[in-house]
Amino acid sequence: MKNTRPLSLSVASVAPVACCAPLDSPALSDDEANATAAVFRALADPTRVRIVNLLATSERPVCVCDLVPVLGLTQPTVSHHLKKLVTAGLVEREQRGTWAFYTIDRTALDRVSTLTRP
């Protein structure tokens, strides 16, 4: 069932993901370096950065159909970018019938914000 409530999305700043050690750590393990690189790869695309921002500023889960007009992209393209963000652990996906709704993973955002903090 499609969510028919109007979506108010704003473009603000957001920090983005999962389990990584701060870059100023004495040493990073291979796993930590790989996890950190995966997050940065996911955020290396301006569209994905905008999606993270839009989800982080939304008060409710967002359907792809709500993101398409805001981003000015086709549904398959938006879905592709969302899949990359889900895989990186930045975004969570919830299936509701035939519709998928997305939310930002707040814990992941908190961890990412520590990556470059001195």
Stockholm file with secondary structure:
# STOCKHOLM 1.0

chainA/1-118         MKNTRPLSLSVASVAPVACCAPLDSPALSDDEANATAAVFRALADPTRVRIVNLLATSERPVCVCDLVPVLGLTQPTVSHHLKKLVTAGLVEREQRGTWAFYTIDRTALDRVSTLTRP
#=GR chainA/1-118 SS CCCCSCCCCCCCCCCCCSSCCCTTSSCCCHHHHHHHHHHHHHTSSHHHHHHHHHHHTCSSCEEHHHHHHHHTCCHHHHHHHHHHHHHTTSEEEEEETTEEEEEECHHHHHHHHTTSCC
#=GC SS_cons         CCCCSCCCCCCCCCCCCSSCCCTTSSCCCHHHHHHHHHHHHHTSSHHHHHHHHHHHTCSSCEEHHHHHHHHTCCHHHHHHHHHHHHHTTSEEEEEETTEEEEEECHHHHHHHHTTSCC
//
